[in-house]
């Protein structure tokens, strides 16, 4: 039996998660190679840009992701590996962690923290079991420094819908607990953060077009009461 010396990587995106499979074409058919995918978000306000590495290898060709931006899903294998985030253009690492990636699962990694200590969270991007194609889906993480507990509102014309309430600063435990997406009516919204008394903390300058069947992560990033990198509304599309 002769085995051909090439592999075909099939990348199949389904809403709320990525499934990657690979196959080796030989006389007997296909051999499945487990794969995962990770999307990287730079929400660390104390550096202009960060570089991301997995097991020592740079994730993206440009070598950096600017603050407030994110790098779309990158394919990886499965199992336990080393994730690091560092200051772009240097060898200085500000986050070093061990993560475990599962087969046929997509993730979002968010780097954030204080000026003294940077950290990260890793959450699964999963489609709800009761998925409705006619709805949009959102979730929220509060990773802003010097933050307070906040509510998240979606404002459409004159109607305000509170979608998340009294959400404090996230760590890995709370992020895992809140990694699920919730359904909202699709539409064009202004996203607003308020404190628990209803006082506005931040509002997204651009409206957000939450499409039917779309998945979105709302992120509180920046530094409260700071003029250089103020508290801001981030939005990541999946």
C-alpha positions in Angstrom: 0.0 0.0 0.0 1.4 3.4 -1.0 0.8 6.4 1.2 0.8 9.8 -0.6 3.0 12.4 1.1 0.6 15.3 1.5 -2.1 16.4 3.9 -5.3 18.4 3.2 -6.4 20.7 6.0 -10.1 21.2 6.1 -11.2 24.3 8.0 -14.9 24.3 8.7 -16.4 27.3 10.5 -19.7 26.8 12.3 -21.5 29.6 14.2 -20.0 29.8 17.7 -17.1 27.4 17.1 -14.6 26.2 14.7 -14.1 22.6 13.7 -10.8 21.7 12.0 -10.0 18.4 10.5 -7.1 17.1 8.5 -6.9 14.0 6.4 -4.2 11.9 4.8 -5.3 10.4 1.5 -4.2 6.9 1.1 -5.6 3.6 -0.3 -7.7 3.1 2.8 -9.3 6.6 3.1 -8.7 9.4 5.6 -6.9 9.8 8.9 -8.3 12.4 11.2 -5.9 14.9 12.8 -7.4 16.7 15.9 -7.4 20.5 15.7 -8.5 23.5 17.7 -8.5 27.3 17.0 -7.8 30.3 19.1 -8.7 34.0 18.6 -6.4 36.5 20.4 -7.6 39.8 21.8 -5.2 42.6 23.1 -7.1 44.4 25.9 -3.9 45.4 27.8 -3.9 49.2 28.0 -0.4 49.7 29.2 1.4 48.7 26.0 0.7 49.9 22.4 1.0 46.4 21.0 1.6 42.8 22.0 3.0 39.7 20.4 1.5 36.3 21.0 3.2 33.0 21.0 2.2 29.3 21.4 4.9 26.9 22.5 7.5 29.5 21.5 6.3 30.2 18.0 4.9 33.6 16.9 1.2 33.3 16.2 0.9 35.9 13.4 3.2 37.0 10.7 3.1 40.7 11.6 4.3 39.8 15.1 2.0 42.2 16.9 -1.6 43.0 17.7 -2.3 46.6 18.5 -4.1 47.5 21.7 -7.9 47.2 21.3 -7.5 44.9 18.3 -7.8 41.2 17.8 -6.3 38.5 15.7 -8.8 36.2 14.0 -8.9 32.4 14.6 -5.6 30.6 14.2 -5.4 26.8 13.9 -3.6 24.7 16.5 -3.3 21.2 17.6 -4.8 19.8 20.8 -3.5 19.1 24.3 -1.5 21.2 26.7 0.8 23.9 25.6 2.5 27.2 26.6 0.9 30.5 25.8 2.8 33.8 26.2 2.2 37.4 25.4 5.0 39.9 25.2 5.8 43.5 24.4 6.0 43.8 20.6 9.5 44.2 19.2 11.2 42.8 22.4 11.8 39.5 24.1 10.0 40.7 27.2 7.1 38.4 28.2 4.3 39.8 30.4 2.0 36.7 30.4 3.1 33.1 30.6 0.5 30.4 31.1 -0.2 26.8 30.3 -3.4 26.2 28.4 -5.2 23.1 27.3 -6.9 23.0 23.9 -9.6 20.4 23.0 -10.4 18.9 19.7 -13.0 20.5 17.4 -13.2 23.5 19.8 -12.6 27.2 19.3 -11.4 29.7 21.9 -10.9 33.3 22.6 -7.9 34.5 24.6 -8.0 38.0 26.1 -4.9 39.6 27.5 -5.5 42.4 30.1 -4.5 43.5 33.5 -3.0 46.3 35.6 0.2 48.2 35.0 1.9 45.9 37.6 0.5 42.6 36.6 -0.8 41.4 33.2 -2.9 38.3 32.9 -5.2 36.5 30.5 -8.3 34.5 30.2 -9.2 31.7 27.8 -12.8 31.0 27.1 -14.6 28.5 24.8 -16.7 29.8 21.9 -19.6 27.5 21.7 -23.0 27.7 20.0 -25.9 27.3 22.5 -27.9 24.1 22.3 -31.0 26.1 21.7 -29.5 28.2 18.9 -32.0 30.3 17.0 -30.8 31.5 13.5 -33.1 34.5 13.8 -31.3 35.9 16.9 -28.0 37.5 17.5 -25.8 36.2 20.4 -23.7 38.2 22.9 -21.6 37.8 26.0 -19.6 40.2 28.1 -16.3 40.3 30.0 -15.2 43.2 32.2 -11.4 43.4 32.0 -10.9 47.2 32.4 -8.4 48.3 35.0 -9.6 50.4 38.0 -13.1 49.3 37.1 -16.4 49.1 39.0 -19.3 46.7 38.7 -21.2 47.7 35.6 -24.3 47.0 33.6 -24.4 46.6 29.8 -27.1 48.2 27.7 -28.1 47.8 24.1 -29.7 51.0 22.8 -31.9 50.8 19.7 -33.5 54.1 18.7 -35.2 55.2 21.9 -35.4 51.7 23.5 -32.7 50.6 26.0 -32.3 46.9 26.8 -30.2 45.9 29.8 -28.4 42.6 28.8 -25.9 42.2 31.6 -26.2 43.4 35.2 -23.7 44.2 38.0 -20.7 42.5 36.4 -17.4 43.0 38.2 -13.8 42.6 37.1 -13.3 39.2 35.5 -10.8 36.5 36.2 -10.5 33.0 34.7 -13.1 31.5 37.1 -15.8 34.2 36.4 -14.9 34.3 32.7 -15.5 30.5 32.4 -18.8 30.9 34.2 -19.9 33.6 31.8 -18.4 32.2 28.6 -21.9 31.2 27.2 -23.6 33.5 24.7 -27.2 34.8 25.3 -29.7 35.5 22.6 -30.8 39.1 21.8 -32.9 40.6 18.9 -30.8 41.2 15.9 -30.4 44.9 15.0 -28.2 48.0 15.0 -27.4 49.1 18.6 -25.3 51.6 20.6 -23.5 49.7 23.3 -23.4 51.5 26.7 -21.8 50.7 30.0 -23.3 52.2 33.2 -22.6 51.7 36.9 -25.2 50.0 39.0 -26.9 53.4 39.7 -27.4 54.0 36.0 -24.6 56.6 35.5 -23.0 56.2 32.1 -19.4 55.0 32.2 -18.7 54.5 28.5 -20.4 54.3 25.1 -19.2 52.8 21.9 -18.7 55.6 19.3 -19.8 53.4 16.4 -23.1 51.5 16.3 -22.9 47.7 16.4 -24.7 45.7 13.7 -25.7 42.5 15.5 -26.7 40.2 12.7 -29.0 37.2 12.8 -27.0 34.1 13.6 -24.0 36.2 14.6 -21.9 35.8 17.7 -20.3 38.8 19.5 -18.2 39.3 22.6 -18.5 42.7 24.3 -15.5 43.7 26.3 -14.9 46.5 28.9 -11.3 47.5 28.4 -9.0 50.4 29.2 -8.6 52.3 32.4 -11.4 54.0 34.3 -10.8 57.7 34.8 -7.8 57.7 32.5 -7.6 60.1 29.5 -4.9 58.3 27.5 -6.5 54.8 27.4 -10.0 55.4 28.9 -12.6 52.9 29.7 -14.0 51.8 26.4 -16.4 49.4 24.7 -14.7 46.6 22.7 -16.6 44.3 20.4 -15.2 41.1 19.0 -17.0 39.2 16.2 -16.9 35.4 16.0 
